[in-house]
């Protein structure tokens, strides 16, 4: 019996052209240079997101990035799905992500003015080899703390992520991110943030 149902890009209209690369074999040991590289990449990304340096973050994404967080639903054990069909909190490509970042610099970004105080807590990183030496599948868990203003309660978002990291011209970039939030109803004011 398993309760883990993987998220796939082909479940999304924007993910039809996303990479289909999958993990092969067991997770790499923690002292494997590929795991250390992937773990460092995620830690660096976490600090970039916490500092809301979104232009630098965009530069760390592949041109064919698929950033996908489908809406979770509660279903019977053997239903075969736990996300809503063709519905997502995030279903993004490089262009749509760049438009979201550009909006932060306009007078219309009232959801982030003043900016949220955010902290990504990263853990449970596992790295997997793939069929190509220039791609790694990386699983991780993120807990996002977000505080807005002085009077509202802070919010937490807990999620698992499955990423595809790809080496492009000696630089590792994020080529795919699948996010599985742990709640079906998110208790945050908006999603003007990135996981």
C-alpha positions in Angstrom: 0.0 0.0 0.0 1.3 3.5 -0.9 -0.2 6.9 -0.3 2.3 8.7 -2.5 1.0 9.6 -5.9 3.6 11.4 -8.0 2.8 14.7 -9.7 3.5 14.7 -13.4 3.9 17.7 -15.8 1.7 16.0 -18.4 -1.2 16.7 -15.9 -0.9 20.4 -16.8 -1.6 22.4 -19.9 1.7 24.3 -19.5 3.7 21.1 -18.7 3.2 19.3 -22.0 6.7 20.3 -23.2 8.4 19.9 -19.9 11.2 17.4 -19.4 10.1 13.8 -18.6 13.4 12.8 -17.0 12.8 10.5 -14.1 15.0 9.3 -11.2 16.8 6.0 -11.7 17.9 3.7 -8.9 18.1 4.4 -5.2 19.0 7.8 -3.7 22.6 8.8 -3.8 24.6 8.6 -0.6 25.0 11.9 1.4 28.7 12.1 0.6 28.2 11.6 -3.1 29.6 14.7 -4.9 26.3 15.0 -6.9 24.2 15.0 -3.8 26.5 17.6 -2.2 26.2 19.7 -5.3 22.4 19.5 -5.4 22.0 20.2 -1.7 24.2 23.3 -2.0 22.2 24.4 -5.0 18.9 24.2 -2.9 20.4 25.9 0.1 21.7 28.8 -2.1 18.3 29.0 -3.8 16.6 29.2 -0.3 18.7 32.2 0.7 18.0 33.9 -2.7 14.2 33.4 -2.1 14.4 34.5 1.5 16.1 37.7 0.4 13.5 38.1 -2.3 16.2 38.5 -5.0 13.8 37.2 -7.6 15.9 38.4 -10.6 18.8 36.2 -9.5 16.3 33.4 -8.9 14.9 33.7 -12.4 18.5 33.4 -13.8 18.8 30.1 -12.0 15.9 28.6 -14.0 16.1 26.8 -17.4 14.3 28.3 -20.3 11.9 25.3 -20.4 11.1 25.4 -16.6 7.8 23.9 -15.5 6.8 25.2 -12.0 3.8 23.2 -10.9 1.8 23.1 -7.7 -1.6 21.3 -8.3 -4.4 21.8 -5.8 -4.5 18.9 -3.3 -7.8 17.1 -2.7 -8.7 14.5 -0.1 -9.7 11.2 -1.7 -10.2 7.6 -0.9 -7.1 5.5 -0.5 -7.3 3.6 -3.8 -8.7 6.4 -5.9 -5.4 6.8 -7.8 -5.2 10.6 -7.5 -4.9 13.3 -4.8 -4.7 16.5 -6.8 -7.5 18.2 -8.7 -7.5 17.6 -12.4 -6.3 20.6 -14.4 -6.4 22.9 -11.4 -3.3 24.4 -9.8 -2.1 27.1 -7.4 1.0 27.4 -9.7 1.2 26.2 -13.3 4.0 28.4 -14.6 6.7 28.5 -17.4 9.6 30.9 -17.6 7.6 33.7 -19.2 4.8 33.6 -16.6 7.3 33.5 -13.7 9.2 36.5 -15.2 5.9 38.4 -15.4 5.2 37.7 -11.8 8.6 38.9 -10.8 8.3 42.1 -13.0 5.0 42.9 -11.3 6.7 43.2 -7.9 8.4 46.4 -9.3 5.1 48.1 -10.2 2.6 50.0 -8.1 0.1 47.1 -8.7 1.9 44.7 -6.4 -0.1 45.7 -3.3 -0.1 42.1 -2.0 3.6 42.5 -1.3 3.8 46.2 -0.3 5.1 46.2 2.3 6.9 42.9 1.5 6.3 39.7 3.5 8.9 38.5 5.9 9.6 35.0 4.7 11.9 32.1 5.7 12.2 28.8 3.8 13.2 25.9 6.1 14.7 23.2 3.9 15.2 19.5 4.9 15.0 15.9 3.9 17.0 16.4 0.7 17.5 13.2 -1.4 19.2 13.2 -4.8 18.8 10.7 -7.6 20.8 10.0 -10.7 19.0 10.0 -14.1 19.7 8.5 -17.5 21.9 11.5 -18.3 24.9 12.8 -16.2 23.8 16.4 -16.7 20.5 16.0 -14.9 19.6 15.1 -11.3 16.2 14.6 -9.6 16.2 16.1 -6.2 13.5 15.6 -3.5 13.2 18.0 -0.6 10.8 19.3 2.0 10.2 23.0 2.6 8.4 24.7 5.4 7.7 28.4 4.5 7.2 30.9 7.4 5.5 34.1 6.2 4.7 37.1 8.2 2.8 40.1 6.8 2.4 43.4 8.7 2.2 43.7 12.4 -1.3 42.5 13.3 -2.0 39.4 11.3 -0.9 36.0 12.4 2.0 34.5 10.5 1.2 31.6 8.1 3.0 28.4 7.4 3.1 26.3 4.2 4.5 22.8 4.3 5.3 21.0 1.1 7.3 18.3 -0.6 9.1 19.2 -3.8 10.6 17.1 -6.6 13.0 19.1 -8.7 14.9 18.4 -11.9 18.3 20.1 -11.9 20.1 20.3 -15.3 23.7 21.4 -16.1 23.7 24.0 -18.9 27.0 25.4 -20.0 28.6 24.3 -16.7 25.8 26.0 -14.6 23.2 24.0 -12.8 19.6 25.3 -13.3 16.2 24.3 -12.2 14.4 22.7 -15.1 11.3 21.4 -13.3 9.7 21.8 -9.9 6.7 19.8 -8.7 5.3 20.9 -5.4 2.9 18.9 -3.2 1.5 21.0 -0.4 0.4 19.1 2.7 -2.9 20.9 3.1 -5.8 21.1 0.7 -6.8 24.5 2.0 -3.9 26.9 2.3 -4.0 29.3 5.3 -2.2 32.2 3.8 -3.5 35.5 2.5 -2.2 35.0 -1.1 0.4 33.2 -3.0 2.6 36.1 -4.0 5.6 34.0 -3.0 7.7 31.2 -4.4 8.2 27.8 -2.9 
